[in-house]
């Protein structure tokens, strides 16, 4: 259970804050909902407190773990499959899990792939989305703008 003010991460929306917990009646059923404000595009959503959907939200990582994100750049990149459909399955799986370290590794893997072949516009969007999701978590942890967090990724992960 999360509390008002907690910093959370959702695989589709990135990092955000629990701004309120409210009871709402929807379809004649009263439930408690987290009201979450995400920093990407200033999106606000309601998620039921007691639903299995909330398995997807998690606390953001600790500030001291940010350096571990950038340590993946010292590891070898994983070779991605040559078939687009196989790569897409990997991309969807990693993004839907929301593991920050796997997303960082995926960014490196896609960047390595781009050195050998040009990325399709879909793959470029996936790469940009991964960078944005990772930036949102770094941004909320370090209390910096998303642009500053992106620059940290570029300087520490992609350089």
C-alpha atoms as an extended CHARMM CRD file, in Angstrom:
* protein
*
       159  EXT
         1         1  UNK       CA              0.0000000000        0.0000000000        0.0000000000  PROA      1               0.0000000000
         2         2  UNK       CA              1.2590000000        3.4220000000       -0.9200000000  PROA      2               0.0000000000
         3         3  UNK       CA              0.7080000000        6.7140000000        0.8600000000  PROA      3               0.0000000000
         4         4  UNK       CA              0.1220000000       10.2690000000       -0.2830000000  PROA      4               0.0000000000
         5         5  UNK       CA              3.4380000000       11.7730000000       -1.3600000000  PROA      5               0.0000000000
         6         6  UNK       CA              5.0800000000        8.4520000000       -2.2810000000  PROA      6               0.0000000000
         7         7  UNK       CA              7.1650000000        8.4440000000       -5.4490000000  PROA      7               0.0000000000
         8         8  UNK       CA              6.1250000000        5.5840000000       -7.7060000000  PROA      8               0.0000000000
         9         9  UNK       CA              6.8520000000        4.1790000000      -11.1510000000  PROA      9               0.0000000000
        10        10  UNK       CA              4.3740000000        2.7570000000      -13.6670000000  PROA      10              0.0000000000
        11        11  UNK       CA              5.6710000000        0.9960000000      -16.8150000000  PROA      11              0.0000000000
        12        12  UNK       CA              3.3600000000        2.9030000000      -19.1620000000  PROA      12              0.0000000000
        13        13  UNK       CA              3.5010000000        6.3450000000      -17.5760000000  PROA      13              0.0000000000
        14        14  UNK       CA              6.9230000000        6.5400000000      -15.9210000000  PROA      14              0.0000000000
        15        15  UNK       CA              7.5340000000        8.1160000000      -12.5320000000  PROA      15              0.0000000000
        16        16  UNK       CA              5.0190000000       10.0990000000      -10.5200000000  PROA      16              0.0000000000
        17        17  UNK       CA              3.6310000000       10.9580000000       -7.1170000000  PROA      17              0.0000000000
        18        18  UNK       CA              0.6300000000        9.6620000000       -5.1930000000  PROA      18              0.0000000000
        19        19  UNK       CA             -1.1690000000       12.9860000000       -4.7750000000  PROA      19              0.0000000000
        20        20  UNK       CA             -4.2740000000       11.6440000000       -3.0590000000  PROA      20              0.0000000000
        21        21  UNK       CA             -6.2010000000        8.5430000000       -2.0680000000  PROA      21              0.0000000000
        22        22  UNK       CA             -9.9290000000        8.9620000000       -2.6050000000  PROA      22              0.0000000000
        23        23  UNK       CA            -13.1030000000        6.9390000000       -2.4100000000  PROA      23              0.0000000000
        24        24  UNK       CA            -15.1120000000        7.0750000000       -5.6230000000  PROA      24              0.0000000000
        25        25  UNK       CA            -18.3630000000        5.4730000000       -6.6320000000  PROA      25              0.0000000000
        26        26  UNK       CA            -18.1380000000        4.0030000000      -10.1150000000  PROA      26              0.0000000000
        27        27  UNK       CA            -20.9050000000        1.7820000000      -11.4740000000  PROA      27              0.0000000000
        28        28  UNK       CA            -22.5770000000        1.7930000000       -8.0320000000  PROA      28              0.0000000000
        29        29  UNK       CA            -19.4520000000        0.3590000000       -6.4000000000  PROA      29              0.0000000000
        30        30  UNK       CA            -17.4100000000        2.4100000000       -3.9540000000  PROA      30              0.0000000000
        31        31  UNK       CA            -13.6730000000        1.8060000000       -4.1320000000  PROA      31              0.0000000000
        32        32  UNK       CA            -10.5410000000        3.5450000000       -2.9390000000  PROA      32              0.0000000000
        33        33  UNK       CA             -8.2870000000        4.9480000000       -5.6460000000  PROA      33              0.0000000000
        34        34  UNK       CA             -4.7660000000        6.2650000000       -5.8160000000  PROA      34              0.0000000000
        35        35  UNK       CA             -4.6660000000        9.5850000000       -7.6210000000  PROA      35              0.0000000000
        36        36  UNK       CA             -1.2800000000        9.6170000000       -9.3320000000  PROA      36              0.0000000000
        37        37  UNK       CA              0.3400000000       12.5880000000      -11.0460000000  PROA      37              0.0000000000
        38        38  UNK       CA              3.0380000000       11.5730000000      -13.5170000000  PROA      38              0.0000000000
        39        39  UNK       CA              5.8190000000       13.9220000000      -14.5100000000  PROA      39              0.0000000000
        40        40  UNK       CA              5.7650000000       12.9590000000      -18.1870000000  PROA      40              0.0000000000
        41        41  UNK       CA              3.1870000000       15.1990000000      -19.8580000000  PROA      41              0.0000000000
        42        42  UNK       CA              1.6780000000       16.0560000000      -16.4470000000  PROA      42              0.0000000000
        43        43  UNK       CA             -0.7590000000       13.1110000000      -16.7390000000  PROA      43              0.0000000000
        44        44  UNK       CA             -2.9920000000       12.2750000000      -13.7820000000  PROA      44              0.0000000000
        45        45  UNK       CA             -4.7080000000        8.8850000000      -13.4060000000  PROA      45              0.0000000000
        46        46  UNK       CA             -6.7420000000        6.9440000000      -10.8530000000  PROA      46              0.0000000000
        47        47  UNK       CA             -5.8070000000        3.3680000000       -9.9900000000  PROA      47              0.0000000000
        48        48  UNK       CA             -7.8650000000        1.2310000000       -7.6180000000  PROA      48              0.0000000000
        49        49  UNK       CA             -5.9970000000        0.6840000000       -4.3520000000  PROA      49              0.0000000000
        50        50  UNK       CA             -7.0210000000       -2.9490000000       -4.0050000000  PROA      50              0.0000000000
        51        51  UNK       CA             -6.7190000000       -4.0980000000       -7.6170000000  PROA      51              0.0000000000
        52        52  UNK       CA             -4.1700000000       -6.4580000000       -9.0930000000  PROA      52              0.0000000000
        53        53  UNK       CA             -3.3480000000       -3.6670000000      -11.5900000000  PROA      53              0.0000000000
        54        54  UNK       CA             -1.2420000000       -2.1280000000       -8.8860000000  PROA      54              0.0000000000
        55        55  UNK       CA              1.2530000000       -4.9530000000       -9.1330000000  PROA      55              0.0000000000
        56        56  UNK       CA              2.6710000000       -2.8650000000      -11.9660000000  PROA      56              0.0000000000
        57        57  UNK       CA              3.3650000000        0.1840000000       -9.8200000000  PROA      57              0.0000000000
        58        58  UNK       CA              6.3860000000        0.1610000000       -7.5880000000  PROA      58              0.0000000000
        59        59  UNK       CA              8.4050000000        2.5550000000       -5.4970000000  PROA      59              0.0000000000
        60        60  UNK       CA             11.1230000000        4.3750000000       -7.3900000000  PROA      60              0.0000000000
        61        61  UNK       CA             14.6470000000        3.1620000000       -6.7660000000  PROA      61              0.0000000000
        62        62  UNK       CA             16.8310000000        4.7830000000       -4.1210000000  PROA      62              0.0000000000
        63        63  UNK       CA             19.1290000000        7.6770000000       -5.0850000000  PROA      63              0.0000000000
        64        64  UNK       CA             22.1940000000        5.6070000000       -4.2390000000  PROA      64              0.0000000000
        65        65  UNK       CA             21.1300000000        3.0280000000       -6.8510000000  PROA      65              0.0000000000
        66        66  UNK       CA             21.2320000000        5.5030000000       -9.7430000000  PROA      66              0.0000000000
        67        67  UNK       CA             24.9330000000        4.8450000000      -10.2960000000  PROA      67              0.0000000000
        68        68  UNK       CA             24.1010000000        1.1460000000      -10.6930000000  PROA      68              0.0000000000
        69        69  UNK       CA             21.9370000000        2.1030000000      -13.6800000000  PROA      69              0.0000000000
        70        70  UNK       CA             24.9510000000        3.6120000000      -15.3570000000  PROA      70              0.0000000000
        71        71  UNK       CA             27.1320000000        0.6440000000      -14.4270000000  PROA      71              0.0000000000
        72        72  UNK       CA             25.3100000000       -1.4140000000      -17.0760000000  PROA      72              0.0000000000
        73        73  UNK       CA             27.3130000000        0.5710000000      -19.6340000000  PROA      73              0.0000000000
        74        74  UNK       CA             30.3940000000       -1.3110000000      -18.3950000000  PROA      74              0.0000000000
        75        75  UNK       CA             28.7500000000       -4.6080000000      -19.2770000000  PROA      75              0.0000000000
        76        76  UNK       CA             28.5520000000       -6.0900000000      -22.7270000000  PROA      76              0.0000000000
        77        77  UNK       CA             25.4370000000       -5.3280000000      -24.6510000000  PROA      77              0.0000000000
        78        78  UNK       CA             23.1030000000       -8.1890000000      -25.4670000000  PROA      78              0.0000000000
        79        79  UNK       CA             22.8180000000       -9.0400000000      -29.1300000000  PROA      79              0.0000000000
        80        80  UNK       CA             19.2680000000       -8.4410000000      -30.2570000000  PROA      80              0.0000000000
        81        81  UNK       CA             17.5670000000      -10.8490000000      -32.6900000000  PROA      81              0.0000000000
        82        82  UNK       CA             17.7360000000       -9.9940000000      -36.3750000000  PROA      82              0.0000000000
        83        83  UNK       CA             13.9660000000      -10.3140000000      -36.9010000000  PROA      83              0.0000000000
        84        84  UNK       CA             11.9500000000       -7.2190000000      -36.0430000000  PROA      84              0.0000000000
        85        85  UNK       CA              9.0710000000       -9.2150000000      -34.4950000000  PROA      85              0.0000000000
        86        86  UNK       CA             11.4770000000      -10.9830000000      -32.1220000000  PROA      86              0.0000000000
        87        87  UNK       CA             13.0310000000       -7.6690000000      -31.0810000000  PROA      87              0.0000000000
        88        88  UNK       CA              9.5820000000       -6.1590000000      -30.5540000000  PROA      88              0.0000000000
        89        89  UNK       CA              8.6640000000       -8.9780000000      -28.1420000000  PROA      89              0.0000000000
        90        90  UNK       CA             11.8190000000       -8.2490000000      -26.1470000000  PROA      90              0.0000000000
        91        91  UNK       CA             11.1060000000       -4.4970000000      -26.1340000000  PROA      91              0.0000000000
        92        92  UNK       CA              7.5070000000       -4.9910000000      -24.9950000000  PROA      92              0.0000000000
        93        93  UNK       CA              8.5420000000       -7.4520000000      -22.2840000000  PROA      93              0.0000000000
        94        94  UNK       CA             11.2490000000       -5.2060000000      -20.8230000000  PROA      94              0.0000000000
        95        95  UNK       CA              9.1190000000       -2.0530000000      -20.9070000000  PROA      95              0.0000000000
        96        96  UNK       CA              6.0690000000       -3.7740000000      -19.3750000000  PROA      96              0.0000000000
        97        97  UNK       CA              8.1670000000       -5.1300000000      -16.4810000000  PROA      97              0.0000000000
        98        98  UNK       CA              9.3610000000       -1.6330000000      -15.6440000000  PROA      98              0.0000000000
        99        99  UNK       CA             12.7180000000       -2.7620000000      -14.2660000000  PROA      99              0.0000000000
       100       100  UNK       CA             14.9790000000        0.2940000000      -14.4800000000  PROA      100             0.0000000000
       101       101  UNK       CA             18.1370000000       -1.7750000000      -14.9300000000  PROA      101             0.0000000000
       102       102  UNK       CA             16.6520000000       -3.8170000000      -17.7680000000  PROA      102             0.0000000000
       103       103  UNK       CA             15.4690000000       -0.6230000000      -19.4640000000  PROA      103             0.0000000000
       104       104  UNK       CA             19.0010000000        0.8150000000      -19.2090000000  PROA      104             0.0000000000
       105       105  UNK       CA             20.3850000000       -2.3910000000      -20.7220000000  PROA      105             0.0000000000
       106       106  UNK       CA             17.7950000000       -2.2390000000      -23.5060000000  PROA      106             0.0000000000
       107       107  UNK       CA             18.8170000000        1.3340000000      -24.3240000000  PROA      107             0.0000000000
       108       108  UNK       CA             22.4050000000        0.1450000000      -24.7050000000  PROA      108             0.0000000000
       109       109  UNK       CA             21.3410000000       -2.8440000000      -26.8060000000  PROA      109             0.0000000000
       110       110  UNK       CA             19.2680000000       -0.7350000000      -29.1950000000  PROA      110             0.0000000000
       111       111  UNK       CA             22.0860000000        1.8130000000      -29.4910000000  PROA      111             0.0000000000
       112       112  UNK       CA             24.5320000000       -1.0050000000      -30.3240000000  PROA      112             0.0000000000
       113       113  UNK       CA             22.0930000000       -2.3480000000      -32.9190000000  PROA      113             0.0000000000
       114       114  UNK       CA             21.8780000000        1.1010000000      -34.5130000000  PROA      114             0.0000000000
       115       115  UNK       CA             25.6160000000        1.0280000000      -35.1980000000  PROA      115             0.0000000000
       116       116  UNK       CA             25.1890000000       -2.0040000000      -37.4770000000  PROA      116             0.0000000000
       117       117  UNK       CA             21.8520000000       -1.2180000000      -39.1040000000  PROA      117             0.0000000000
       118       118  UNK       CA             19.5480000000        1.7360000000      -39.2970000000  PROA      118             0.0000000000
       119       119  UNK       CA             16.6440000000        1.6350000000      -36.9190000000  PROA      119             0.0000000000
       120       120  UNK       CA             13.0970000000        1.8060000000      -38.2130000000  PROA      120             0.0000000000
       121       121  UNK       CA             11.0050000000        4.7540000000      -37.0780000000  PROA      121             0.0000000000
       122       122  UNK       CA              9.2070000000        2.3590000000      -34.6900000000  PROA      122             0.0000000000
       123       123  UNK       CA             12.4860000000        1.3210000000      -33.0940000000  PROA      123             0.0000000000
       124       124  UNK       CA             13.5860000000        4.9510000000      -32.8290000000  PROA      124             0.0000000000
       125       125  UNK       CA             10.3270000000        5.6900000000      -30.9740000000  PROA      125             0.0000000000
       126       126  UNK       CA             10.8820000000        2.7210000000      -28.6580000000  PROA      126             0.0000000000
       127       127  UNK       CA             14.4200000000        3.9410000000      -27.9030000000  PROA      127             0.0000000000
       128       128  UNK       CA             13.1570000000        7.4710000000      -27.2360000000  PROA      128             0.0000000000
       129       129  UNK       CA             10.3890000000        6.0860000000      -25.0070000000  PROA      129             0.0000000000
       130       130  UNK       CA             12.8770000000        3.9940000000      -23.0020000000  PROA      130             0.0000000000
       131       131  UNK       CA             15.0850000000        7.0420000000      -22.4970000000  PROA      131             0.0000000000
       132       132  UNK       CA             12.0370000000        9.1100000000      -21.4600000000  PROA      132             0.0000000000
       133       133  UNK       CA             10.8310000000        6.4620000000      -18.9730000000  PROA      133             0.0000000000
       134       134  UNK       CA             14.2970000000        6.1480000000      -17.4590000000  PROA      134             0.0000000000
       135       135  UNK       CA             14.6450000000        9.9430000000      -17.3850000000  PROA      135             0.0000000000
       136       136  UNK       CA             11.3720000000       10.2920000000      -15.4900000000  PROA      136             0.0000000000
       137       137  UNK       CA             12.6050000000        8.0200000000      -12.7160000000  PROA      137             0.0000000000
       138       138  UNK       CA             15.9820000000        9.7390000000      -12.4600000000  PROA      138             0.0000000000
       139       139  UNK       CA             14.2560000000       13.1310000000      -12.5670000000  PROA      139             0.0000000000
       140       140  UNK       CA             11.8830000000       12.3680000000       -9.7090000000  PROA      140             0.0000000000
       141       141  UNK       CA             14.6230000000       10.8210000000       -7.5580000000  PROA      141             0.0000000000
       142       142  UNK       CA             17.1710000000       13.6130000000       -8.0200000000  PROA      142             0.0000000000
       143       143  UNK       CA             14.5500000000       16.3750000000       -8.2160000000  PROA      143             0.0000000000
       144       144  UNK       CA             15.8620000000       17.6350000000      -11.5610000000  PROA      144             0.0000000000
       145       145  UNK       CA             14.1040000000       18.3280000000      -14.8600000000  PROA      145             0.0000000000
       146       146  UNK       CA             13.5170000000       15.5180000000      -17.3360000000  PROA      146             0.0000000000
       147       147  UNK       CA             15.9460000000       17.2500000000      -19.7150000000  PROA      147             0.0000000000
       148       148  UNK       CA             18.6580000000       17.2190000000      -17.0440000000  PROA      148             0.0000000000
       149       149  UNK       CA             17.9540000000       13.5410000000      -16.3640000000  PROA      149             0.0000000000
       150       150  UNK       CA             18.1680000000       12.7790000000      -20.1140000000  PROA      150             0.0000000000
       151       151  UNK       CA             21.5230000000       14.5350000000      -20.2270000000  PROA      151             0.0000000000
       152       152  UNK       CA             22.7320000000       12.3300000000      -17.3510000000  PROA      152             0.0000000000
       153       153  UNK       CA             21.7060000000        9.2670000000      -19.3790000000  PROA      153             0.0000000000
       154       154  UNK       CA             23.5150000000       10.5610000000      -22.4490000000  PROA      154             0.0000000000
       155       155  UNK       CA             26.6540000000       11.4220000000      -20.4770000000  PROA      155             0.0000000000
       156       156  UNK       CA             26.7700000000        8.2920000000      -18.3110000000  PROA      156             0.0000000000
       157       157  UNK       CA             25.1140000000        5.5830000000      -20.3680000000  PROA      157             0.0000000000
       158       158  UNK       CA             25.4290000000        6.4610000000      -24.0300000000  PROA      158             0.0000000000
       159       159  UNK       CA             28.8050000000        8.1750000000      -24.2500000000  PROA      159             0.0000000000
